[in-house]
Amino acid sequence: MTGSISDSALARLAAAVDESIPPDLAEQWQRQLGPEHPLVARQGIFSPNGRTVAYELSFRSTQFGAPQGWSSSDHERATAHVLQAAFGPEPLDALPPDQLLFVRCTTAHLVGDLRLPDRPDRLVLVLPRGLQIDTAIIIGVERLRRRGFRVALPSFSDRPGERRLLPLIDYVKIDVRDLDVEGHPVVRVARSCGATLIGEFVERPDQLAYARELGLTLFQGNLLQRADLVDQPLAPRAGF
């Protein structure tokens, strides 16, 4: 092979295969397999010298299908599972007890319709990608900040709504794959209110080097460490 298949292409292929299976056959197969136990994956967030400063947790399951097709309730169930795994009565042993844990929340969590664990000491709330930022969201984030929670804004692209949120944001995540186009202007705006900048989706050494050059201070991506299930060993890759 001369190239690799992207994750999005694999997701589309998997979705097409799933759609081609008759529903009754799929149901029989699922009964044969038995109930699936949803899992949690983690990916490290690193300092410039390669020290792990936090983990981002994400939901893993084949029952929901591709996340692009999830309903609001699917996202809420996934978030509930991750929060339970991290902060429930029996938290996963593989999660270090002294690390910050980034977890993507939902709109319902932001506006107070769903409760969050009372752990602002460790839980960093990652806003949903593509969130429509309105007055209710602003008020909700302000309330969570007063409770002591830190908030992360992913895939920052300097949209007007994102600018409104910046004074309330502790971490701004910037897709390093876009830095060759966006570069200094987006980085300058992202840090204008004092947030810590995280370069996400770091896949190549040159992306890491350019992100450092632009002044980003934390880094996350497959070059450094692939997201893996928390019940499996997870060792940093040689990206630094």
C-alpha positions as CSV (number, residue, x, y, z in Angstrom):
1,M,0.0,0.0,0.0
2,T,1.2,3.5,-0.8
3,G,-0.9,5.4,1.8
4,S,-3.0,4.9,4.9
5,I,-6.8,5.1,5.2
6,S,-8.0,8.0,7.4
7,D,-10.1,7.4,10.5
8,S,-13.1,9.2,8.8
9,A,-12.8,6.9,5.7
10,L,-12.8,3.8,8.0
11,A,-15.8,5.2,9.9
12,R,-17.7,5.7,6.6
13,L,-16.8,2.2,5.5
14,A,-17.9,0.7,8.8
15,A,-21.2,2.6,8.6
16,A,-21.8,1.3,5.1
17,V,-21.1,-2.3,6.1
18,D,-23.5,-1.9,9.1
19,E,-26.3,-0.5,6.9
20,S,-26.0,-3.4,4.5
21,I,-26.7,-6.0,7.2
22,P,-30.5,-6.8,7.6
23,P,-31.8,-5.6,10.9
24,D,-33.0,-9.0,12.0
25,L,-29.7,-10.5,11.3
26,A,-27.9,-7.7,13.2
27,E,-30.1,-8.2,16.2
28,Q,-29.5,-12.0,16.2
29,W,-25.8,-11.4,16.0
30,Q,-25.9,-8.9,18.9
31,R,-27.8,-11.4,21.0
32,Q,-25.2,-14.0,20.2
33,L,-22.4,-11.7,21.4
34,G,-24.3,-10.7,24.5
35,P,-24.4,-7.2,26.1
36,E,-21.3,-5.1,25.4
37,H,-19.5,-3.4,28.2
38,P,-18.7,0.2,27.1
39,L,-15.1,1.2,27.7
40,V,-13.2,4.4,28.3
41,A,-10.1,5.5,26.4
42,R,-7.5,8.0,27.5
43,Q,-4.9,10.1,25.7
44,G,-2.2,12.1,27.4
45,I,-1.7,15.8,27.3
46,F,1.9,16.7,27.6
47,S,4.2,19.6,28.6
48,P,7.0,20.7,26.2
49,N,9.5,18.4,28.0
50,G,7.2,15.3,27.6
51,R,5.7,15.2,31.1
52,T,2.1,14.0,31.3
53,V,0.1,16.9,32.8
54,A,-3.5,15.5,32.1
55,Y,-5.5,12.9,30.3
56,E,-8.5,13.4,28.0
57,L,-11.0,10.6,28.4
58,S,-13.4,9.4,25.7
59,F,-16.2,6.9,25.3
60,R,-15.6,3.7,23.3
61,S,-18.5,1.4,22.1
62,T,-19.7,-0.2,19.0
63,Q,-23.3,-0.1,20.0
64,F,-23.9,3.6,19.2
65,G,-22.4,3.5,15.7
66,A,-20.3,6.4,14.4
67,P,-20.4,9.5,16.7
68,Q,-21.4,11.6,13.7
69,G,-24.8,9.9,13.8
70,W,-25.3,10.1,17.6
71,S,-28.4,11.8,19.0
72,S,-28.3,14.2,22.0
73,S,-29.2,11.3,24.3
74,D,-26.4,9.2,22.9
75,H,-23.9,11.9,23.7
76,E,-25.4,12.3,27.2
77,R,-25.2,8.5,27.9
78,A,-21.6,8.4,26.7
79,T,-20.6,11.3,28.9
80,A,-22.4,9.8,31.9
81,H,-20.4,6.6,31.4
82,V,-17.1,8.4,31.2
83,L,-17.9,10.5,34.3
84,Q,-19.0,7.4,36.2
85,A,-15.8,5.6,35.3
86,A,-13.6,8.5,36.4
87,F,-15.5,9.8,39.4
88,G,-18.0,7.1,40.5
89,P,-17.9,5.0,43.6
90,E,-15.3,2.7,42.0
91,P,-13.2,4.8,39.7
92,L,-10.9,3.0,37.2
93,D,-7.6,2.0,38.7
94,A,-5.7,3.0,35.5
95,L,-6.6,6.7,36.0
96,P,-3.8,8.4,38.1
97,P,-5.4,10.0,41.2
98,D,-3.5,13.3,40.9
99,Q,-4.0,14.1,37.2
100,L,-6.4,16.5,35.6
101,L,-9.0,14.6,33.5
102,F,-10.5,16.3,30.5
103,V,-14.0,15.1,29.6
104,R,-16.2,16.3,26.9
105,C,-19.5,17.4,28.3
106,T,-22.9,18.1,26.6
107,T,-25.1,21.2,26.3
108,A,-27.3,19.7,29.0
109,H,-24.4,19.6,31.4
110,L,-23.5,23.2,30.6
111,V,-26.9,24.7,31.2
112,G,-27.6,22.6,34.3
113,D,-30.1,20.1,33.0
114,L,-27.7,17.3,33.9
115,R,-25.5,17.1,37.0
116,L,-21.7,16.9,37.0
117,P,-19.5,15.2,39.7
118,D,-18.5,17.8,42.3
119,R,-14.8,17.4,41.4
120,P,-13.6,20.8,40.1
121,D,-10.2,19.9,41.5
122,R,-9.7,17.3,38.8
123,L,-12.5,17.5,36.2
124,V,-11.8,19.8,33.2
125,L,-15.0,20.3,31.1
126,V,-14.4,20.2,27.4
127,L,-17.1,21.9,25.4
128,P,-18.7,20.1,22.5
129,R,-17.2,20.8,19.1
130,G,-19.3,23.0,17.0
131,L,-21.3,24.2,20.0
132,Q,-23.8,27.0,19.2
133,I,-22.8,29.6,21.8
134,D,-25.8,31.6,23.0
135,T,-26.7,33.4,26.2
136,A,-27.8,30.2,28.0
137,I,-24.4,28.7,27.3
138,I,-22.5,31.8,28.5
139,I,-24.6,31.8,31.7
140,G,-24.1,28.1,32.3
141,V,-20.3,28.3,31.8
142,E,-20.1,31.3,34.2
143,R,-22.0,29.3,36.8
144,L,-19.7,26.3,36.4
145,R,-16.6,28.6,36.7
146,R,-18.0,30.0,40.0
147,R,-18.2,26.4,41.2
148,G,-14.5,26.1,40.5
149,F,-14.5,24.1,37.3
150,R,-12.0,24.7,34.5
151,V,-13.2,24.8,31.0
152,A,-11.5,23.8,27.7
153,L,-12.6,25.1,24.3
154,P,-11.7,22.6,21.4
155,S,-10.8,23.3,17.8
156,F,-10.6,27.0,18.2
157,S,-11.1,28.9,14.9
158,D,-11.8,32.5,16.1
159,R,-15.6,32.4,15.5
160,P,-17.5,35.3,17.1
161,G,-19.2,33.0,19.6
162,E,-15.8,31.6,20.6
163,R,-14.5,35.1,21.3
164,R,-17.5,35.7,23.6
165,L,-16.4,32.7,25.6
166,L,-12.7,33.4,25.8
167,P,-12.8,35.3,29.1
168,L,-14.3,32.2,30.7
169,I,-11.9,29.6,29.2
170,D,-8.9,28.1,30.9
171,Y,-7.6,25.9,28.0
172,V,-7.9,26.7,24.3
173,K,-7.3,23.7,22.1
174,I,-6.0,24.5,18.6
175,D,-5.9,21.9,15.7
176,V,-2.2,22.0,14.7
177,R,-3.2,20.7,11.3
178,D,-4.6,24.1,10.5
179,L,-1.7,26.2,11.8
180,D,0.0,26.4,8.4
181,V,-3.1,28.3,7.2
182,E,-4.3,30.0,10.4
183,G,-1.0,30.5,12.2
184,H,-0.2,33.5,14.3
185,P,-3.5,35.4,14.1
186,V,-5.6,32.6,15.6
187,V,-2.9,31.9,18.2
188,R,-2.8,35.5,19.2
189,V,-6.5,35.7,19.7
190,A,-6.6,32.4,21.5
191,R,-4.2,33.6,24.2
192,S,-5.6,37.1,24.5
193,C,-7.5,36.3,27.7
194,G,-4.8,34.3,29.3
195,A,-5.9,30.7,28.5
196,T,-3.3,27.9,28.3
197,L,-3.0,26.8,24.7
198,I,-3.1,23.1,23.8
199,G,-2.0,21.9,20.4
200,E,-4.3,19.0,19.5
201,F,-4.1,16.4,16.7
202,V,-0.3,16.4,16.6
203,E,0.5,13.7,14.1
204,R,3.9,14.7,12.7
205,P,7.2,16.1,14.2
206,D,7.0,19.3,12.0
207,Q,3.5,20.1,13.4
208,L,4.9,19.7,16.9
209,A,7.8,22.0,16.1
210,Y,5.7,24.7,14.5
211,A,3.2,24.6,17.4
212,R,6.1,25.1,19.8
213,E,7.4,28.0,17.7
214,L,4.0,29.7,17.8
215,G,4.0,29.5,21.6
216,L,1.6,26.6,22.4
217,T,2.5,25.2,25.7
218,L,0.7,21.8,25.9
219,F,0.4,19.1,23.3
220,Q,-1.9,16.1,22.4
221,G,-2.0,13.7,19.5
222,N,-1.1,10.4,18.1
223,L,2.6,11.4,17.6
224,L,2.9,11.6,21.3
225,Q,0.5,9.0,22.5
226,R,-2.4,7.2,20.9
227,A,-5.7,7.0,22.8
228,D,-6.0,3.5,24.3
229,L,-8.3,1.7,26.6
230,V,-7.6,2.4,30.2
231,D,-7.3,-1.3,31.1
232,Q,-4.4,-1.6,28.8
233,P,-0.8,-0.3,29.2
234,L,-0.3,3.2,27.8
235,A,3.2,4.4,27.2
236,P,4.3,7.7,25.7
237,R,5.6,7.5,22.1
238,A,8.9,9.1,21.0
239,G,7.5,12.5,19.9
240,F,9.7,14.7,22.0
